[in-house]
Amino acid sequence: MPPIAIPIIAAAALAQWLVFAGIALFARKPRGLMLSSALFAFAWLAIFGGPLMKHSNVTQASAMSTGSGATHGSCASVEPGMTAAELTAKVGAPDEKRPNDEARGPGAAIWIYRDSRCAVHLFDGKVEALD
């Protein structure tokens, strides 16, 4: 749906509801009020429900993907004291590298392997811990 169509549909849905619901209230016809409210709800779901569902699917798809599409070795082979080069050779390149300077000081980093479901904590290029 083009971005300009969203406010137009929302305004039309609100206008229809105000007009027809007002007429139904003054004429004391609850059926007209219910029909107008149902049309308003349908339009509102069409406007905001679709983008929410698309966002939900994208979030699930990105959570399941590894980002780079690469598969990694097992984090069970990681041992404290390994260098970053040894880690890369055994497990592969990480999906994400996060600096951890604020918590552990300069030279600290976290390498995240999504498909192996582990995070390796490095300090000055050597493995310290594994989550």
Phi, psi and omega per residue, in radians:
M1 nan 2.257 3.126
P2 -1.110 2.561 -3.087
P3 -1.033 -0.550 -3.120
I4 -1.252 -0.431 -3.110
A5 -1.252 -0.479 -3.078
I6 -1.074 -0.923 3.126
P7 -1.178 -0.513 3.118
I8 -1.173 -0.804 3.130
I9 -1.146 -0.710 3.127
A10 -1.105 -0.749 3.121
A11 -1.148 -0.721 3.123
A12 -1.132 -0.716 3.130
A13 -1.139 -0.738 3.119
L14 -1.167 -0.749 3.136
A15 -1.098 -0.785 3.126
Q16 -1.071 -0.711 -3.124
W17 -1.165 -0.779 3.126
L18 -1.054 -0.780 -3.111
V19 -1.184 -0.987 -3.036
F20 -1.255 -0.612 3.095
A21 -1.197 -0.676 3.089
G22 -1.094 -0.784 3.110
I23 -1.082 -0.765 -3.120
A24 -1.126 -0.665 3.128
L25 -1.175 -0.774 3.142
F26 -1.193 -0.587 3.131
A27 -1.492 -0.058 -3.124
R28 0.968 0.877 3.105
K29 -2.085 1.683 -3.095
P30 -1.114 -0.448 3.139
R31 -1.129 -0.713 3.106
G32 -1.131 -0.671 3.114
L33 -1.142 -0.758 3.134
M34 -1.142 -0.724 3.136
L35 -1.134 -0.768 3.131
S36 -1.124 -0.718 3.115
S37 -1.156 -0.649 3.108
A38 -1.143 -0.731 3.097
L39 -1.112 -0.714 3.114
F40 -1.092 -0.791 -3.136
A41 -1.120 -0.709 3.122
F42 -1.092 -0.798 3.128
A43 -1.104 -0.709 -3.123
W44 -1.129 -0.725 3.090
L45 -1.164 -0.636 3.109
A46 -1.130 -0.623 -3.116
I47 -1.328 -0.927 -2.995
F48 -1.725 -0.400 -3.129
G49 -1.248 -0.706 -3.137
G50 -1.065 -0.931 3.118
P51 -1.061 -0.593 3.110
L52 -1.160 -0.710 3.128
M53 -1.171 -0.710 3.116
K54 -1.097 -0.740 3.122
H55 -1.098 -0.702 3.126
S56 -1.082 -0.769 3.136
N57 -1.157 -0.691 3.117
V58 -1.126 -0.727 -3.139
T59 -1.096 -0.764 3.140
Q60 -1.152 -0.718 -3.121
A61 -1.152 -0.709 -3.135
S62 -1.247 -0.520 3.111
A63 -1.224 -0.520 -3.115
M64 -1.493 -0.384 -3.123
S65 -1.467 2.801 -3.138
T66 -1.599 -0.049 -3.131
G67 1.568 -1.002 -3.112
S68 -1.688 -0.225 -3.131
G69 1.434 -0.014 -3.115
A70 -1.529 2.604 3.020
T71 -1.762 2.670 -3.054
H72 -2.072 2.847 3.030
G73 -1.291 3.108 -3.112
S74 -1.354 2.435 3.074
C75 -1.301 -0.148 3.092
A76 -1.160 -0.375 -3.133
S77 -1.480 -0.054 -3.134
V78 -1.435 2.323 3.126
E79 -2.226 2.556 3.065
P80 -1.009 2.458 3.140
G81 1.685 -0.231 3.099
M82 -1.123 2.563 3.083
T83 -1.432 2.893 3.120
A84 -1.076 -0.629 3.119
A85 -1.155 -0.735 3.097
E86 -1.135 -0.689 3.109
L87 -1.079 -0.795 3.128
T88 -1.119 -0.651 3.135
A89 -1.172 -0.690 -3.092
K90 -1.418 -0.763 -3.011
V91 -1.834 -0.526 -3.107
G92 1.886 3.117 3.127
A93 -1.243 2.451 -3.123
P94 -1.278 2.756 3.058
D95 -1.272 -0.523 -3.091
E96 -2.644 2.462 3.037
K97 -2.078 2.176 3.134
R98 -2.056 2.299 3.033
P99 -1.231 2.550 3.139
N100 -2.228 0.606 -3.072
D101 -1.099 -0.701 -3.080
E102 -1.131 -0.661 -3.085
A103 -1.477 -0.708 -3.001
R104 -2.104 -0.020 3.095
G105 1.763 3.013 -3.129
P106 -1.055 2.446 3.131
G107 1.633 -0.045 -3.140
A108 -1.613 2.452 3.136
A109 -2.608 2.768 3.047
I110 -2.129 2.187 3.061
W111 -1.800 2.197 -3.058
I112 -1.921 2.212 3.076
Y113 -1.974 1.799 -3.028
R114 -1.207 -0.797 -3.081
D115 -1.244 -0.434 3.060
S116 -1.552 -0.164 3.129
R117 0.977 0.896 3.076
C118 -2.527 2.779 3.060
A119 -2.251 2.284 -3.116
V120 -1.899 2.203 3.141
H121 -1.669 2.120 -3.141
L122 -1.996 2.610 3.043
F123 -2.401 2.122 -3.075
D124 0.929 0.705 3.066
G125 1.375 0.193 3.108
K126 -2.198 2.520 -3.129
V127 -1.212 2.266 3.068
E128 -1.902 -0.717 -3.068
A129 -2.647 2.893 -3.106
L130 -2.392 2.286 3.064
D131 -1.923 nan nan
